[in-house]
Amino acid sequence: MENPGEMTQDDVLRVELAVLKREHSDLDAAIAALHDSGTPDSFTLQRLKKQKLRLKDKIAQIEDRLTPDIIA
């Protein structure tokens, strides 16, 4: 039985998912701002895009863990 006030593993994953989604959104905004700056630094753009892809992969992994397997 769970203690009230204690977070389950799924709760922790949901919090982590929210944080990662926020970071992903922030990176998207940073990439757009850098791209719109007129003379974007291609190295920085590339680094930010790779970081965004890594976050997307982590988000997908957590979503898979939170979604129950349903055998159809």
mmCIF file of the N, C-alpha and C atoms, coordinates in Angstrom:
data_MODEL
# 
_entry.id   MODEL 
# 
loop_
_atom_site.group_PDB 
_atom_site.id 
_atom_site.type_symbol 
_atom_site.label_atom_id 
_atom_site.label_alt_id 
_atom_site.label_comp_id 
_atom_site.label_asym_id 
_atom_site.label_entity_id 
_atom_site.label_seq_id 
_atom_site.pdbx_PDB_ins_code 
_atom_site.Cartn_x 
_atom_site.Cartn_y 
_atom_site.Cartn_z 
_atom_site.occupancy 
_atom_site.B_iso_or_equiv 
_atom_site.pdbx_formal_charge 
_atom_site.auth_seq_id 
_atom_site.auth_comp_id 
_atom_site.auth_asym_id 
_atom_site.auth_atom_id 
_atom_site.pdbx_PDB_model_num 
ATOM 1   N N  . MET A 1 1  ? 0.834  -1.182 0.000   1.00 0.00 ? 1  MET A N  1 
ATOM 2   C CA . MET A 1 1  ? 0.000  0.000  0.000   1.00 0.00 ? 1  MET A CA 1 
ATOM 3   C C  . MET A 1 1  ? 0.883  1.251  0.000   1.00 0.00 ? 1  MET A C  1 
ATOM 4   N N  . GLU A 1 2  ? 0.465  2.219  -0.776  1.00 0.00 ? 2  GLU A N  1 
ATOM 5   C CA . GLU A 1 2  ? 1.263  3.439  -0.895  1.00 0.00 ? 2  GLU A CA 1 
ATOM 6   C C  . GLU A 1 2  ? 0.920  4.409  0.223   1.00 0.00 ? 2  GLU A C  1 
ATOM 7   N N  . ASN A 1 3  ? 1.930  5.135  0.649   1.00 0.00 ? 3  ASN A N  1 
ATOM 8   C CA . ASN A 1 3  ? 1.719  6.163  1.660   1.00 0.00 ? 3  ASN A CA 1 
ATOM 9   C C  . ASN A 1 3  ? 1.218  7.430  0.994   1.00 0.00 ? 3  ASN A C  1 
ATOM 10  N N  . PRO A 1 4  ? 0.222  8.078  1.584   1.00 0.00 ? 4  PRO A N  1 
ATOM 11  C CA . PRO A 1 4  ? -0.235 9.351  1.012   1.00 0.00 ? 4  PRO A CA 1 
ATOM 12  C C  . PRO A 1 4  ? 0.909  10.360 1.011   1.00 0.00 ? 4  PRO A C  1 
ATOM 13  N N  . GLY A 1 5  ? 1.007  11.098 -0.044  1.00 0.00 ? 5  GLY A N  1 
ATOM 14  C CA . GLY A 1 5  ? 2.061  12.101 -0.139  1.00 0.00 ? 5  GLY A CA 1 
ATOM 15  C C  . GLY A 1 5  ? 3.326  11.591 -0.798  1.00 0.00 ? 5  GLY A C  1 
ATOM 16  N N  . GLU A 1 6  ? 3.464  10.278 -0.932  1.00 0.00 ? 6  GLU A N  1 
ATOM 17  C CA . GLU A 1 6  ? 4.640  9.719  -1.613  1.00 0.00 ? 6  GLU A CA 1 
ATOM 18  C C  . GLU A 1 6  ? 4.353  9.612  -3.096  1.00 0.00 ? 6  GLU A C  1 
ATOM 19  N N  . MET A 1 7  ? 5.365  9.886  -3.876  1.00 0.00 ? 7  MET A N  1 
ATOM 20  C CA . MET A 1 7  ? 5.213  9.809  -5.327  1.00 0.00 ? 7  MET A CA 1 
ATOM 21  C C  . MET A 1 7  ? 5.507  8.384  -5.794  1.00 0.00 ? 7  MET A C  1 
ATOM 22  N N  . THR A 1 8  ? 4.684  7.913  -6.715  1.00 0.00 ? 8  THR A N  1 
ATOM 23  C CA . THR A 1 8  ? 4.938  6.615  -7.325  1.00 0.00 ? 8  THR A CA 1 
ATOM 24  C C  . THR A 1 8  ? 5.979  6.791  -8.430  1.00 0.00 ? 8  THR A C  1 
ATOM 25  N N  . GLN A 1 9  ? 6.444  5.682  -8.952  1.00 0.00 ? 9  GLN A N  1 
ATOM 26  C CA . GLN A 1 9  ? 7.410  5.751  -10.051 1.00 0.00 ? 9  GLN A CA 1 
ATOM 27  C C  . GLN A 1 9  ? 6.785  6.439  -11.265 1.00 0.00 ? 9  GLN A C  1 
ATOM 28  N N  . ASP A 1 10 ? 5.494  6.171  -11.511 1.00 0.00 ? 10 ASP A N  1 
ATOM 29  C CA . ASP A 1 10 ? 4.818  6.832  -12.631 1.00 0.00 ? 10 ASP A CA 1 
ATOM 30  C C  . ASP A 1 10 ? 4.719  8.335  -12.412 1.00 0.00 ? 10 ASP A C  1 
ATOM 31  N N  . ASP A 1 11 ? 4.484  8.753  -11.163 1.00 0.00 ? 11 ASP A N  1 
ATOM 32  C CA . ASP A 1 11 ? 4.428  10.185 -10.859 1.00 0.00 ? 11 ASP A CA 1 
ATOM 33  C C  . ASP A 1 11 ? 5.766  10.855 -11.159 1.00 0.00 ? 11 ASP A C  1 
ATOM 34  N N  . VAL A 1 12 ? 6.839  10.192 -10.767 1.00 0.00 ? 12 VAL A N  1 
ATOM 35  C CA . VAL A 1 12 ? 8.182  10.724 -11.017 1.00 0.00 ? 12 VAL A CA 1 
ATOM 36  C C  . VAL A 1 12 ? 8.426  10.820 -12.523 1.00 0.00 ? 12 VAL A C  1 
ATOM 37  N N  . LEU A 1 13 ? 8.013  9.792  -13.264 1.00 0.00 ? 13 LEU A N  1 
ATOM 38  C CA . LEU A 1 13 ? 8.191  9.811  -14.715 1.00 0.00 ? 13 LEU A CA 1 
ATOM 39  C C  . LEU A 1 13 ? 7.374  10.936 -15.356 1.00 0.00 ? 13 LEU A C  1 
ATOM 40  N N  . ARG A 1 14 ? 6.178  11.173 -14.839 1.00 0.00 ? 14 ARG A N  1 
ATOM 41  C CA . ARG A 1 14 ? 5.350  12.259 -15.387 1.00 0.00 ? 14 ARG A CA 1 
ATOM 42  C C  . ARG A 1 14 ? 5.992  13.623 -15.150 1.00 0.00 ? 14 ARG A C  1 
ATOM 43  N N  . VAL A 1 15 ? 6.581  13.808 -13.980 1.00 0.00 ? 15 VAL A N  1 
ATOM 44  C CA . VAL A 1 15 ? 7.267  15.069 -13.679 1.00 0.00 ? 15 VAL A CA 1 
ATOM 45  C C  . VAL A 1 15 ? 8.476  15.223 -14.601 1.00 0.00 ? 15 VAL A C  1 
ATOM 46  N N  . GLU A 1 16 ? 9.255  14.150 -14.740 1.00 0.00 ? 16 GLU A N  1 
ATOM 47  C CA . GLU A 1 16 ? 10.422 14.191 -15.622 1.00 0.00 ? 16 GLU A CA 1 
ATOM 48  C C  . GLU A 1 16 ? 10.001 14.474 -17.062 1.00 0.00 ? 16 GLU A C  1 
ATOM 49  N N  . LEU A 1 17 ? 8.883  13.870 -17.478 1.00 0.00 ? 17 LEU A N  1 
ATOM 50  C CA . LEU A 1 17 ? 8.369  14.092 -18.828 1.00 0.00 ? 17 LEU A CA 1 
ATOM 51  C C  . LEU A 1 17 ? 8.003  15.561 -19.041 1.00 0.00 ? 17 LEU A C  1 
ATOM 52  N N  . ALA A 1 18 ? 7.346  16.151 -18.060 1.00 0.00 ? 18 ALA A N  1 
ATOM 53  C CA . ALA A 1 18 ? 6.967  17.567 -18.161 1.00 0.00 ? 18 ALA A CA 1 
ATOM 54  C C  . ALA A 1 18 ? 8.203  18.458 -18.270 1.00 0.00 ? 18 ALA A C  1 
ATOM 55  N N  . VAL A 1 19 ? 9.226  18.151 -17.488 1.00 0.00 ? 19 VAL A N  1 
ATOM 56  C CA . VAL A 1 19 ? 10.470 18.936 -17.529 1.00 0.00 ? 19 VAL A CA 1 
ATOM 57  C C  . VAL A 1 19 ? 11.138 18.805 -18.896 1.00 0.00 ? 19 VAL A C  1 
ATOM 58  N N  . LEU A 1 20 ? 11.215 17.578 -19.404 1.00 0.00 ? 20 LEU A N  1 
ATOM 59  C CA . LEU A 1 20 ? 11.851 17.356 -20.706 1.00 0.00 ? 20 LEU A CA 1 
ATOM 60  C C  . LEU A 1 20 ? 11.075 18.042 -21.832 1.00 0.00 ? 20 LEU A C  1 
ATOM 61  N N  . LYS A 1 21 ? 9.755  18.003 -21.753 1.00 0.00 ? 21 LYS A N  1 
ATOM 62  C CA . LYS A 1 21 ? 8.945  18.670 -22.786 1.00 0.00 ? 21 LYS A CA 1 
ATOM 63  C C  . LYS A 1 21 ? 9.165  20.178 -22.751 1.00 0.00 ? 21 LYS A C  1 
ATOM 64  N N  . ARG A 1 22 ? 9.320  20.720 -21.545 1.00 0.00 ? 22 ARG A N  1 
ATOM 65  C CA . ARG A 1 22 ? 9.580  22.154 -21.414 1.00 0.00 ? 22 ARG A CA 1 
ATOM 66  C C  . ARG A 1 22 ? 10.953 22.507 -22.007 1.00 0.00 ? 22 ARG A C  1 
ATOM 67  N N  . GLU A 1 23 ? 11.956 21.675 -21.711 1.00 0.00 ? 23 GLU A N  1 
ATOM 68  C CA . GLU A 1 23 ? 13.294 21.902 -22.268 1.00 0.00 ? 23 GLU A CA 1 
ATOM 69  C C  . GLU A 1 23 ? 13.252 21.811 -23.791 1.00 0.00 ? 23 GLU A C  1 
ATOM 70  N N  . HIS A 1 24 ? 12.483 20.854 -24.312 1.00 0.00 ? 24 HIS A N  1 
ATOM 71  C CA . HIS A 1 24 ? 12.356 20.678 -25.758 1.00 0.00 ? 24 HIS A CA 1 
ATOM 72  C C  . HIS A 1 24 ? 11.739 21.927 -26.386 1.00 0.00 ? 24 HIS A C  1 
ATOM 73  N N  . SER A 1 25 ? 10.707 22.445 -25.741 1.00 0.00 ? 25 SER A N  1 
ATOM 74  C CA . SER A 1 25 ? 10.045 23.657 -26.221 1.00 0.00 ? 25 SER A CA 1 
ATOM 75  C C  . SER A 1 25 ? 10.994 24.859 -26.167 1.00 0.00 ? 25 SER A C  1 
ATOM 76  N N  . ASP A 1 26 ? 11.757 24.965 -25.090 1.00 0.00 ? 26 ASP A N  1 
ATOM 77  C CA . ASP A 1 26 ? 12.725 26.061 -24.950 1.00 0.00 ? 26 ASP A CA 1 
ATOM 78  C C  . ASP A 1 26 ? 13.792 25.983 -26.040 1.00 0.00 ? 26 ASP A C  1 
ATOM 79  N N  . LEU A 1 27 ? 14.259 24.759 -26.328 1.00 0.00 ? 27 LEU A N  1 
ATOM 80  C CA . LEU A 1 27 ? 15.249 24.598 -27.392 1.00 0.00 ? 27 LEU A CA 1 
ATOM 81  C C  . LEU A 1 27 ? 14.664 24.985 -28.740 1.00 0.00 ? 27 LEU A C  1 
ATOM 82  N N  . ASP A 1 28 ? 13.417 24.624 -28.957 1.00 0.00 ? 28 ASP A N  1 
ATOM 83  C CA . ASP A 1 28 ? 12.747 24.979 -30.211 1.00 0.00 ? 28 ASP A CA 1 
ATOM 84  C C  . ASP A 1 28 ? 12.710 26.499 -30.378 1.00 0.00 ? 28 ASP A C  1 
ATOM 85  N N  . ALA A 1 29 ? 12.381 27.192 -29.298 1.00 0.00 ? 29 ALA A N  1 
ATOM 86  C CA . ALA A 1 29 ? 12.351 28.657 -29.339 1.00 0.00 ? 29 ALA A CA 1 
ATOM 87  C C  . ALA A 1 29 ? 13.746 29.237 -29.561 1.00 0.00 ? 29 ALA A C  1 
ATOM 88  N N  . ALA A 1 30 ? 14.746 28.650 -28.922 1.00 0.00 ? 30 ALA A N  1 
ATOM 89  C CA . ALA A 1 30 ? 16.120 29.134 -29.081 1.00 0.00 ? 30 ALA A CA 1 
ATOM 90  C C  . ALA A 1 30 ? 16.606 28.925 -30.519 1.00 0.00 ? 30 ALA A C  1 
ATOM 91  N N  . ILE A 1 31 ? 16.260 27.778 -31.090 1.00 0.00 ? 31 ILE A N  1 
ATOM 92  C CA . ILE A 1 31 ? 16.652 27.490 -32.475 1.00 0.00 ? 31 ILE A CA 1 
ATOM 93  C C  . ILE A 1 31 ? 15.984 28.483 -33.420 1.00 0.00 ? 31 ILE A C  1 
ATOM 94  N N  . ALA A 1 32 ? 14.701 28.736 -33.202 1.00 0.00 ? 32 ALA A N  1 
ATOM 95  C CA . ALA A 1 32 ? 13.972 29.683 -34.051 1.00 0.00 ? 32 ALA A CA 1 
ATOM 96  C C  . ALA A 1 32 ? 14.559 31.092 -33.929 1.00 0.00 ? 32 ALA A C  1 
ATOM 97  N N  . ALA A 1 33 ? 14.872 31.496 -32.708 1.00 0.00 ? 33 ALA A N  1 
ATOM 98  C CA . ALA A 1 33 ? 15.443 32.832 -32.501 1.00 0.00 ? 33 ALA A CA 1 
ATOM 99  C C  . ALA A 1 33 ? 16.812 32.954 -33.151 1.00 0.00 ? 33 ALA A C  1 
ATOM 100 N N  . LEU A 1 34 ? 17.615 31.918 -33.026 1.00 0.00 ? 34 LEU A N  1 
ATOM 101 C CA . LEU A 1 34 ? 18.947 31.939 -33.636 1.00 0.00 ? 34 LEU A CA 1 
ATOM 102 C C  . LEU A 1 34 ? 18.837 31.959 -35.156 1.00 0.00 ? 34 LEU A C  1 
ATOM 103 N N  . HIS A 1 35 ? 17.898 31.186 -35.660 1.00 0.00 ? 35 HIS A N  1 
ATOM 104 C CA . HIS A 1 35 ? 17.710 31.122 -37.115 1.00 0.00 ? 35 HIS A CA 1 
ATOM 105 C C  . HIS A 1 35 ? 17.215 32.469 -37.661 1.00 0.00 ? 35 HIS A C  1 
ATOM 106 N N  . ASP A 1 36 ? 16.363 33.146 -36.894 1.00 0.00 ? 36 ASP A N  1 
ATOM 107 C CA . ASP A 1 36 ? 15.799 34.429 -37.321 1.00 0.00 ? 36 ASP A CA 1 
ATOM 108 C C  . ASP A 1 36 ? 16.738 35.605 -37.079 1.00 0.00 ? 36 ASP A C  1 
ATOM 109 N N  . SER A 1 37 ? 17.882 35.361 -36.461 1.00 0.00 ? 37 SER A N  1 
ATOM 110 C CA . SER A 1 37 ? 18.789 36.451 -36.114 1.00 0.00 ? 37 SER A CA 1 
ATOM 111 C C  . SER A 1 37 ? 19.486 37.065 -37.330 1.00 0.00 ? 37 SER A C  1 
ATOM 112 N N  . GLY A 1 38 ? 19.339 36.453 -38.474 1.00 0.00 ? 38 GLY A N  1 
ATOM 113 C CA . GLY A 1 38 ? 19.948 37.006 -39.679 1.00 0.00 ? 38 GLY A CA 1 
ATOM 114 C C  . GLY A 1 38 ? 21.226 36.307 -40.061 1.00 0.00 ? 38 GLY A C  1 
ATOM 115 N N  . THR A 1 39 ? 22.126 36.128 -39.117 1.00 0.00 ? 39 THR A N  1 
ATOM 116 C CA . THR A 1 39 ? 23.381 35.415 -39.374 1.00 0.00 ? 39 THR A CA 1 
ATOM 117 C C  . THR A 1 39 ? 23.561 34.319 -38.326 1.00 0.00 ? 39 THR A C  1 
ATOM 118 N N  . PRO A 1 40 ? 22.782 33.247 -38.457 1.00 0.00 ? 40 PRO A N  1 
ATOM 119 C CA . PRO A 1 40 ? 22.867 32.190 -37.442 1.00 0.00 ? 40 PRO A CA 1 
ATOM 120 C C  . PRO A 1 40 ? 24.211 31.467 -37.483 1.00 0.00 ? 40 PRO A C  1 
ATOM 121 N N  . ASP A 1 41 ? 24.687 31.120 -36.310 1.00 0.00 ? 41 ASP A N  1 
ATOM 122 C CA . ASP A 1 41 ? 25.917 30.347 -36.166 1.00 0.00 ? 41 ASP A CA 1 
ATOM 123 C C  . ASP A 1 41 ? 25.560 28.888 -36.446 1.00 0.00 ? 41 ASP A C  1 
ATOM 124 N N  . SER A 1 42 ? 26.050 28.360 -37.551 1.00 0.00 ? 42 SER A N  1 
ATOM 125 C CA . SER A 1 42 ? 25.656 27.011 -37.966 1.00 0.00 ? 42 SER A CA 1 
ATOM 126 C C  . SER A 1 42 ? 26.099 25.939 -36.962 1.00 0.00 ? 42 SER A C  1 
ATOM 127 N N  . PHE A 1 43 ? 27.250 26.136 -36.330 1.00 0.00 ? 43 PHE A N  1 
ATOM 128 C CA . PHE A 1 43 ? 27.714 25.166 -35.340 1.00 0.00 ? 43 PHE A CA 1 
ATOM 129 C C  . PHE A 1 43 ? 26.775 25.121 -34.135 1.00 0.00 ? 43 PHE A C  1 
ATOM 130 N N  . THR A 1 44 ? 26.390 26.295 -33.643 1.00 0.00 ? 44 THR A N  1 
ATOM 131 C CA . THR A 1 44 ? 25.474 26.368 -32.505 1.00 0.00 ? 44 THR A CA 1 
ATOM 132 C C  . THR A 1 44 ? 24.107 25.809 -32.877 1.00 0.00 ? 44 THR A C  1 
ATOM 133 N N  . LEU A 1 45 ? 23.631 26.145 -34.079 1.00 0.00 ? 45 LEU A N  1 
ATOM 134 C CA . LEU A 1 45 ? 22.351 25.618 -34.543 1.00 0.00 ? 45 LEU A CA 1 
ATOM 135 C C  . LEU A 1 45 ? 22.375 24.091 -34.583 1.00 0.00 ? 45 LEU A C  1 
ATOM 136 N N  . GLN A 1 46 ? 23.441 23.544 -35.131 1.00 0.00 ? 46 GLN A N  1 
ATOM 137 C CA . GLN A 1 46 ? 23.572 22.093 -35.228 1.00 0.00 ? 46 GLN A CA 1 
ATOM 138 C C  . GLN A 1 46 ? 23.595 21.453 -33.838 1.00 0.00 ? 46 GLN A C  1 
ATOM 139 N N  . ARG A 1 47 ? 24.322 22.057 -32.912 1.00 0.00 ? 47 ARG A N  1 
ATOM 140 C CA . ARG A 1 47 ? 24.420 21.531 -31.550 1.00 0.00 ? 47 ARG A CA 1 
ATOM 141 C C  . ARG A 1 47 ? 23.061 21.553 -30.865 1.00 0.00 ? 47 ARG A C  1 
ATOM 142 N N  . LEU A 1 48 ? 22.314 22.652 -31.023 1.00 0.00 ? 48 LEU A N  1 
ATOM 143 C CA . LEU A 1 48 ? 20.997 22.762 -30.408 1.00 0.00 ? 48 LEU A CA 1 
ATOM 144 C C  . LEU A 1 48 ? 20.009 21.750 -31.004 1.00 0.00 ? 48 LEU A C  1 
ATOM 145 N N  . LYS A 1 49 ? 20.089 21.556 -32.317 1.00 0.00 ? 49 LYS A N  1 
ATOM 146 C CA . LYS A 1 49 ? 19.199 20.596 -32.966 1.00 0.00 ? 49 LYS A CA 1 
ATOM 147 C C  . LYS A 1 49 ? 19.484 19.165 -32.504 1.00 0.00 ? 49 LYS A C  1 
ATOM 148 N N  . LYS A 1 50 ? 20.758 18.828 -32.325 1.00 0.00 ? 50 LYS A N  1 
ATOM 149 C CA . LYS A 1 50 ? 21.111 17.492 -31.826 1.00 0.00 ? 50 LYS A CA 1 
ATOM 150 C C  . LYS A 1 50 ? 20.614 17.312 -30.399 1.00 0.00 ? 50 LYS A C  1 
ATOM 151 N N  . GLN A 1 51 ? 20.749 18.353 -29.594 1.00 0.00 ? 51 GLN A N  1 
ATOM 152 C CA . GLN A 1 51 ? 20.279 18.304 -28.216 1.00 0.00 ? 51 GLN A CA 1 
ATOM 153 C C  . GLN A 1 51 ? 18.760 18.118 -28.193 1.00 0.00 ? 51 GLN A C  1 
ATOM 154 N N  . LYS A 1 52 ? 18.068 18.807 -29.095 1.00 0.00 ? 52 LYS A N  1 
ATOM 155 C CA . LYS A 1 52 ? 16.617 18.697 -29.183 1.00 0.00 ? 52 LYS A CA 1 
ATOM 156 C C  . LYS A 1 52 ? 16.206 17.275 -29.580 1.00 0.00 ? 52 LYS A C  1 
ATOM 157 N N  . LEU A 1 53 ? 16.939 16.660 -30.491 1.00 0.00 ? 53 LEU A N  1 
ATOM 158 C CA . LEU A 1 53 ? 16.647 15.281 -30.892 1.00 0.00 ? 53 LEU A CA 1 
ATOM 159 C C  . LEU A 1 53 ? 16.868 14.306 -29.738 1.00 0.00 ? 53 LEU A C  1 
ATOM 160 N N  . ARG A 1 54 ? 17.927 14.520 -28.959 1.00 0.00 ? 54 ARG A N  1 
ATOM 161 C CA . ARG A 1 54 ? 18.164 13.658 -27.792 1.00 0.00 ? 54 ARG A CA 1 
ATOM 162 C C  . ARG A 1 54 ? 17.014 13.761 -26.799 1.00 0.00 ? 54 ARG A C  1 
ATOM 163 N N  . LEU A 1 55 ? 16.534 14.984 -26.584 1.00 0.00 ? 55 LEU A N  1 
ATOM 164 C CA . LEU A 1 55 ? 15.400 15.181 -25.685 1.00 0.00 ? 55 LEU A CA 1 
ATOM 165 C C  . LEU A 1 55 ? 14.153 14.488 -26.223 1.00 0.00 ? 55 LEU A C  1 
ATOM 166 N N  . LYS A 1 56 ? 13.946 14.586 -27.535 1.00 0.00 ? 56 LYS A N  1 
ATOM 167 C CA . LYS A 1 56 ? 12.788 13.933 -28.155 1.00 0.00 ? 56 LYS A CA 1 
ATOM 168 C C  . LYS A 1 56 ? 12.843 12.425 -27.930 1.00 0.00 ? 56 LYS A C  1 
ATOM 169 N N  . ASP A 1 57 ? 14.027 11.840 -28.039 1.00 0.00 ? 57 ASP A N  1 
ATOM 170 C CA . ASP A 1 57 ? 14.195 10.402 -27.797 1.00 0.00 ? 57 ASP A CA 1 
ATOM 171 C C  . ASP A 1 57 ? 13.879 10.050 -26.341 1.00 0.00 ? 57 ASP A C  1 
ATOM 172 N N  . LYS A 1 58 ? 14.372 10.864 -25.410 1.00 0.00 ? 58 LYS A N  1 
ATOM 173 C CA . LYS A 1 58 ? 14.106 10.621 -23.988 1.00 0.00 ? 58 LYS A CA 1 
ATOM 174 C C  . LYS A 1 58 ? 12.610 10.726 -23.700 1.00 0.00 ? 58 LYS A C  1 
ATOM 175 N N  . ILE A 1 59 ? 11.962 11.722 -24.303 1.00 0.00 ? 59 ILE A N  1 
ATOM 176 C CA . ILE A 1 59 ? 10.519 11.911 -24.132 1.00 0.00 ? 59 ILE A CA 1 
ATOM 177 C C  . ILE A 1 59 ? 9.771  10.676 -24.633 1.00 0.00 ? 59 ILE A C  1 
ATOM 178 N N  . ALA A 1 60 ? 10.150 10.174 -25.789 1.00 0.00 ? 60 ALA A N  1 
ATOM 179 C CA . ALA A 1 60 ? 9.498  8.984  -26.357 1.00 0.00 ? 60 ALA A CA 1 
ATOM 180 C C  . ALA A 1 60 ? 9.692  7.768  -25.450 1.00 0.00 ? 60 ALA A C  1 
ATOM 181 N N  . GLN A 1 61 ? 10.889 7.617  -24.883 1.00 0.00 ? 61 GLN A N  1 
ATOM 182 C CA . GLN A 1 61 ? 11.155 6.490  -23.984 1.00 0.00 ? 61 GLN A CA 1 
ATOM 183 C C  . GLN A 1 61 ? 10.271 6.549  -22.736 1.00 0.00 ? 61 GLN A C  1 
ATOM 184 N N  . ILE A 1 62 ? 10.150 7.724  -22.159 1.00 0.00 ? 62 ILE A N  1 
ATOM 185 C CA . ILE A 1 62 ? 9.327  7.874  -20.955 1.00 0.00 ? 62 ILE A CA 1 
ATOM 186 C C  . ILE A 1 62 ? 7.854  7.654  -21.293 1.00 0.00 ? 62 ILE A C  1 
ATOM 187 N N  . GLU A 1 63 ? 7.402  8.197  -22.416 1.00 0.00 ? 63 GLU A N  1 
ATOM 188 C CA . GLU A 1 63 ? 6.008  7.996  -22.812 1.00 0.00 ? 63 GLU A CA 1 
ATOM 189 C C  . GLU A 1 63 ? 5.717  6.509  -23.025 1.00 0.00 ? 63 GLU A C  1 
ATOM 190 N N  . ASP A 1 64 ? 6.670  5.785  -23.590 1.00 0.00 ? 64 ASP A N  1 
ATOM 191 C CA . ASP A 1 64 ? 6.502  4.341  -23.775 1.00 0.00 ? 64 ASP A CA 1 
ATOM 192 C C  . ASP A 1 64 ? 6.390  3.624  -22.429 1.00 0.00 ? 64 ASP A C  1 
ATOM 193 N N  . ARG A 1 65 ? 7.173  4.057  -21.454 1.00 0.00 ? 65 ARG A N  1 
ATOM 194 C CA . ARG A 1 65 ? 7.121  3.426  -20.129 1.00 0.00 ? 65 ARG A CA 1 
ATOM 195 C C  . ARG A 1 65 ? 5.807  3.722  -19.417 1.00 0.00 ? 65 ARG A C  1 
ATOM 196 N N  . LEU A 1 66 ? 5.234  4.894  -19.676 1.00 0.00 ? 66 LEU A N  1 
ATOM 197 C CA . LEU A 1 66 ? 3.983  5.283  -19.023 1.00 0.00 ? 66 LEU A CA 1 
ATOM 198 C C  . LEU A 1 66 ? 2.748  4.684  -19.704 1.00 0.00 ? 66 LEU A C  1 
ATOM 199 N N  . THR A 1 67 ? 2.880  4.329  -20.973 1.00 0.00 ? 67 THR A N  1 
ATOM 200 C CA . THR A 1 67 ? 1.760  3.783  -21.719 1.00 0.00 ? 67 THR A CA 1 
ATOM 201 C C  . THR A 1 67 ? 1.725  2.268  -21.553 1.00 0.00 ? 67 THR A C  1 
ATOM 202 N N  . PRO A 1 68 ? 0.631  1.737  -21.031 1.00 0.00 ? 68 PRO A N  1 
ATOM 203 C CA . PRO A 1 68 ? 0.573  0.278  -20.837 1.00 0.00 ? 68 PRO A CA 1 
ATOM 204 C C  . PRO A 1 68 ? 0.527  -0.452 -22.177 1.00 0.00 ? 68 PRO A C  1 
ATOM 205 N N  . ASP A 1 69 ? 1.142  -1.633 -22.186 1.00 0.00 ? 69 ASP A N  1 
ATOM 206 C CA . ASP A 1 69 ? 1.097  -2.469 -23.387 1.00 0.00 ? 69 ASP A CA 1 
ATOM 207 C C  . ASP A 1 69 ? -0.296 -3.062 -23.517 1.00 0.00 ? 69 ASP A C  1 
ATOM 208 N N  . ILE A 1 70 ? -0.898 -2.861 -24.672 1.00 0.00 ? 70 ILE A N  1 
ATOM 209 C CA . ILE A 1 70 ? -2.221 -3.404 -24.926 1.00 0.00 ? 70 ILE A CA 1 
ATOM 210 C C  . ILE A 1 70 ? -2.090 -4.375 -26.098 1.00 0.00 ? 70 ILE A C  1 
ATOM 211 N N  . ILE A 1 71 ? -2.432 -5.597 -25.834 1.00 0.00 ? 71 ILE A N  1 
ATOM 212 C CA . ILE A 1 71 ? -2.373 -6.603 -26.889 1.00 0.00 ? 71 ILE A CA 1 
ATOM 213 C C  . ILE A 1 71 ? -3.722 -6.613 -27.581 1.00 0.00 ? 71 ILE A C  1 
ATOM 214 N N  . ALA A 1 72 ? -3.692 -6.267 -28.867 1.00 0.00 ? 72 ALA A N  1 
ATOM 215 C CA . ALA A 1 72 ? -4.957 -6.190 -29.608 1.00 0.00 ? 72 ALA A CA 1 
ATOM 216 C C  . ALA A 1 72 ? -5.257 -7.499 -30.291 1.00 0.00 ? 72 ALA A C  1 
# 
